[in-house]
């Protein structure tokens, strides 16, 4: 902060020096050329016109603190050209929502001043935490409480904020790599079933990473033809027959739930099942977004 203040003072001092120097030069020219006042007046007028030229308008980020709940620190929204692109309500790593918003604003403005390409702003992960990046440098970390209030994952929230920032800076939205996968994109159920190899593995166990999905997909058709309901105990699996019942155990806390397979996925390497939001909450992995789990097939349809 002290460094920023010193730099800011230097910028102000530089600006003042330039103005004083310009004034001295102008006065010297006027004194030396007293015999041609008309020409001097013309030059001064031209100089004034140059000074009055307005600088090109650029995108400016700012933040605004507001009360979210009485018993919580003030929340803070981040805006670009008066459009809200993100907001923070959770204190993280000792930084208040307002401090997190101020940090994001500073990084966005620096990115803009360096003529950064908004197409380089992308969602990602760092140490297992969902973040937004610009030129492969962190911009922000997702806010778990905001994600929970919207019934989406931290990764999904990071993607939304990334797209808000990109569009505010004139770039197209980022499209997820798995946006064309079967039922999650509105493709036909027949394609989904043909795409996935089905194997009967009743009684077998599987260990791997679980994730969850909801929000955007709520109400959309799943691969078995039903409508996805984020409040029901369902899941997506790559190979299990639709209607199969699977016991899911969170190996981080031993909490369990039973889900019905209605969809296909996940299609991210290393992940073995995609749970509904309700199932994720039941085994206490809603906030983290992912967790190591054990699957036990208890019934094949």
C-alpha positions as a printed Julia matrix, in Angstrom:
301×3 Matrix{Float64}:
   0.0     0.0     0.0
   2.85    2.4     0.84
   4.47    1.53   -2.48
   1.24    2.33   -4.3
   0.99    5.68   -2.49
   4.57    6.54   -3.4
   3.98    5.66   -7.05
   0.79    7.7    -7.02
   2.66   10.7    -5.55
   5.33   10.34   -8.22
   2.66   10.33  -10.93
   1.1    13.49   -9.48
   4.49   15.17   -9.14
   5.38   14.26  -12.72
   2.13   15.71  -13.97
   2.71   18.95  -12.04
   6.27   19.24  -13.39
   5.03   18.81  -16.97
   2.4    21.51  -16.48
   4.9    23.94  -14.9
   7.45   23.28  -17.65
   4.85   23.86  -20.37
   3.81   27.11  -18.69
   7.41   28.36  -18.45
   8.15   27.53  -22.1
   4.95   29.28  -23.22
   5.82   32.41  -21.2
   9.39   32.45  -22.55
   8.11   32.22  -26.11
   5.73   35.11  -25.5
   8.53   37.32  -24.04
  10.94   36.55  -26.87
   8.38   37.17  -29.57
   6.72   40.38  -28.42
   6.83   41.78  -31.97
   4.48   39.17  -33.33
   1.59   39.01  -30.86
  -0.83   37.75  -33.5
   1.34   34.71  -34.23
   1.88   34.12  -30.52
  -1.85   34.32  -29.91
  -2.41   31.83  -32.72
   0.12   29.4   -31.21
  -1.45   29.77  -27.76
  -4.87   29.1   -29.24
  -3.54   26.0   -31.02
  -1.88   24.88  -27.78
  -5.13   25.38  -25.88
  -7.0    23.33  -28.44
  -4.51   20.48  -27.96
  -4.93   20.65  -24.2
  -8.71   20.48  -24.56
  -8.59   17.25  -26.59
 -10.37   14.62  -24.48
  -8.49   11.39  -23.77
  -9.92    8.2   -25.27
 -12.44    6.59  -22.93
 -11.16    3.36  -21.34
 -12.77    0.69  -19.2
 -12.48    1.46  -15.52
 -13.15   -1.03  -12.74
 -14.39    0.03   -9.33
 -15.95   -1.55   -6.25
 -18.75   -0.67   -3.89
 -19.3    -2.01   -0.37
 -22.82   -2.83    0.79
 -24.58   -4.55    3.67
 -25.4    -8.2     2.94
 -26.42   -9.33    6.42
 -26.34   -7.45    9.71
 -24.15  -10.02   11.47
 -21.63  -10.27    8.63
 -18.87   -7.99    7.31
 -19.93   -5.69    4.49
 -20.13   -7.35    1.1
 -18.53   -5.7    -1.92
 -19.44   -5.67   -5.61
 -16.99   -5.15   -8.47
 -18.07   -3.12  -11.51
 -16.66   -2.43  -14.97
 -18.28    0.51  -16.77
 -21.01    0.43  -14.08
 -21.86   -3.23  -14.78
 -21.47   -5.61  -11.86
 -19.12   -8.45  -12.78
 -18.56  -10.08   -9.35
 -19.31   -9.68   -5.66
 -17.82  -11.03   -2.45
 -19.6   -11.87    0.8
 -17.08  -14.2     2.45
 -13.88  -13.37    4.32
 -11.11  -15.59    2.98
  -7.48  -15.95    4.01
  -7.91  -13.08    6.46
  -9.13  -10.74    3.71
 -12.56   -9.13    4.05
 -15.01   -9.02    1.12
 -14.12   -5.36    0.59
 -10.39   -6.13    0.51
 -10.96   -8.96   -1.96
 -13.02   -6.65   -4.19
 -10.37   -3.93   -3.98
  -7.69   -6.45   -5.0
  -9.73   -7.58   -8.02
 -10.37   -3.97   -9.08
  -6.64   -3.19   -8.85
  -5.74   -6.2   -10.98
  -8.4    -5.48  -13.6
  -7.31   -1.84  -13.94
  -3.67   -2.9   -14.24
  -4.68   -5.44  -16.89
  -6.57   -2.72  -18.8
  -3.72   -0.18  -18.55
  -1.34   -2.82  -19.97
  -3.7    -3.34  -22.93
  -4.34   -6.93  -21.89
  -6.35   -9.18  -24.21
  -9.64  -10.07  -22.44
  -9.66  -13.39  -24.3
  -6.83  -14.47  -21.99
  -9.2   -14.2   -19.0
 -10.13  -17.79  -18.18
 -11.46  -19.9   -15.28
  -9.19  -22.44  -13.65
  -7.93  -23.99  -10.43
  -5.02  -23.27   -8.13
  -4.28  -25.63   -5.23
  -7.78  -27.06   -5.68
  -9.45  -23.64   -5.43
 -11.59  -22.28   -8.28
 -10.1   -19.04   -9.62
 -10.14  -16.63  -12.54
  -6.91  -15.9   -14.44
  -5.69  -13.21  -16.84
  -2.56  -13.94  -18.87
  -2.18  -17.0   -16.64
  -1.98  -14.8   -13.53
  -4.64  -15.06  -10.78
  -7.38  -12.41  -10.83
  -9.7   -13.69   -8.1
 -10.72  -16.71   -6.05
 -14.32  -17.87   -6.16
 -16.57  -17.0    -3.21
 -18.02  -20.15   -1.58
 -20.93  -18.38    0.1
 -21.98  -16.69   -3.14
 -21.81  -20.05   -4.95
 -23.87  -21.7    -2.22
 -26.52  -18.97   -2.35
 -26.83  -19.5    -6.13
 -26.85  -23.33   -5.8
 -23.84  -23.72   -8.08
 -20.26  -24.92   -7.64
 -17.31  -22.64   -6.97
 -16.0   -23.57  -10.43
 -19.29  -22.58  -12.06
 -19.24  -19.25  -10.2
 -15.66  -18.6   -11.35
 -16.76  -19.27  -14.93
 -19.69  -16.83  -14.57
 -17.45  -14.08  -13.19
 -14.88  -14.69  -15.92
 -17.58  -14.3   -18.56
 -18.91  -11.15  -16.9
 -15.44   -9.59  -17.01
 -14.76  -10.76  -20.57
 -18.02   -9.39  -21.99
 -17.58   -6.09  -20.12
 -14.21   -5.72  -21.85
 -15.6    -6.6   -25.27
 -14.59  -10.28  -25.53
 -16.9   -13.26  -26.2
 -17.89  -15.58  -23.38
 -15.71  -18.52  -22.47
 -17.33  -21.83  -23.47
 -16.71  -24.82  -21.25
 -14.72  -27.67  -22.77
 -17.52  -30.14  -22.07
 -20.32  -27.95  -23.4
 -21.05  -30.39  -26.23
 -21.29  -33.5   -24.1
 -24.54  -35.44  -24.52
 -27.49  -34.47  -22.34
 -25.71  -31.49  -20.76
 -25.92  -29.6   -24.07
 -29.37  -30.59  -25.28
 -28.12  -33.24  -27.72
 -30.36  -36.24  -28.32
 -30.82  -38.96  -25.71
 -30.13  -41.55  -28.43
 -26.72  -39.99  -29.07
 -25.98  -40.03  -25.34
 -26.81  -43.73  -25.02
 -24.82  -44.65  -28.14
 -21.85  -42.59  -26.99
 -21.52  -44.41  -23.66
 -20.54  -48.03  -23.22
 -22.77  -49.7   -20.62
 -21.32  -52.39  -18.35
 -23.09  -54.25  -15.53
 -20.91  -53.98  -12.45
 -23.34  -54.71   -9.61
 -21.61  -55.27   -6.29
 -18.36  -53.73   -7.45
 -16.69  -50.73   -5.87
 -15.07  -47.74   -7.5
 -12.89  -45.04   -5.9
 -12.23  -41.66   -7.43
 -13.21  -38.01   -7.47
 -16.84  -36.89   -7.3
 -18.15  -33.5    -8.41
 -21.65  -32.07   -8.5
 -23.8   -30.08  -10.89
 -26.96  -28.0   -10.71
 -28.08  -24.45  -11.35
 -27.9   -24.11  -15.15
 -28.84  -27.79  -15.68
 -31.88  -27.74  -13.39
 -34.98  -28.6   -15.45
 -32.99  -29.73  -18.5
 -33.38  -33.22  -19.96
 -30.95  -35.83  -18.68
 -29.57  -38.71  -20.73
 -32.36  -41.08  -19.63
 -35.01  -38.62  -20.88
 -36.13  -37.35  -17.48
 -35.87  -33.77  -16.25
 -32.93  -33.02  -13.99
 -33.94  -31.84  -10.52
 -31.04  -30.56   -8.45
 -33.04  -31.24   -5.25
 -33.36  -35.0    -5.91
 -30.75  -37.66   -5.16
 -29.56  -38.43   -8.68
 -26.2   -38.62  -10.42
 -24.39  -38.93  -13.72
 -22.1   -41.89  -14.41
 -20.23  -42.86  -17.59
 -21.24  -46.53  -17.82
 -23.81  -47.65  -15.23
 -27.29  -48.41  -16.63
 -29.92  -45.75  -16.02
 -31.96  -46.38  -12.89
 -29.07  -48.08  -11.06
 -28.76  -47.25   -7.37
 -25.33  -46.34   -6.05
 -24.15  -45.76   -2.5
 -21.69  -42.84   -2.39
 -19.3   -42.48    0.56
 -17.3   -39.29    1.05
 -13.89  -40.62    2.1
 -13.07  -37.28    3.73
 -15.78  -37.58    6.39
 -17.43  -41.04    5.9
 -20.83  -39.46    5.15
 -23.0   -41.42    2.69
 -25.99  -41.12    0.41
 -27.74  -43.25   -2.2
 -28.3   -41.86   -5.7
 -30.09  -42.97   -8.84
 -28.19  -42.85  -12.14
 -30.11  -40.7   -14.63
 -27.38  -38.98  -16.65
 -23.99  -39.44  -18.32
 -20.73  -37.93  -17.19
 -18.55  -36.52  -15.76
 -16.16  -36.03  -18.67
 -13.28  -34.46  -16.79
 -10.34  -36.87  -16.37
 -10.13  -38.43  -12.92
 -13.77  -37.88  -11.99
 -16.07  -40.89  -11.64
 -19.48  -39.45  -10.73
 -21.38  -36.17  -10.94
 -23.86  -35.75   -8.09
 -26.93  -33.54   -7.83
 -26.65  -30.59   -5.45
 -28.86  -32.38   -2.92
 -26.57  -35.42   -2.87
 -23.48  -33.21   -2.61
 -24.95  -31.47    0.43
 -25.85  -34.79    2.03
 -22.22  -35.95    2.04
 -20.9   -32.46    2.84
 -19.0   -31.74   -0.4
 -21.23  -28.94   -1.7
 -18.87  -26.14   -0.7
 -15.65  -27.82   -1.8
 -17.19  -28.84   -5.14
 -15.19  -32.07   -5.38
 -14.18  -34.85   -3.01
 -12.67  -38.33   -3.06
 -15.45  -40.91   -2.81
 -16.16  -44.63   -2.91
 -19.02  -45.93   -5.07
 -20.85  -49.16   -4.27
 -23.43  -50.38   -6.8
 -26.33  -51.75   -4.75
 -28.89  -52.27   -7.52
 -28.77  -52.57  -11.3
 -31.87  -51.58  -13.24
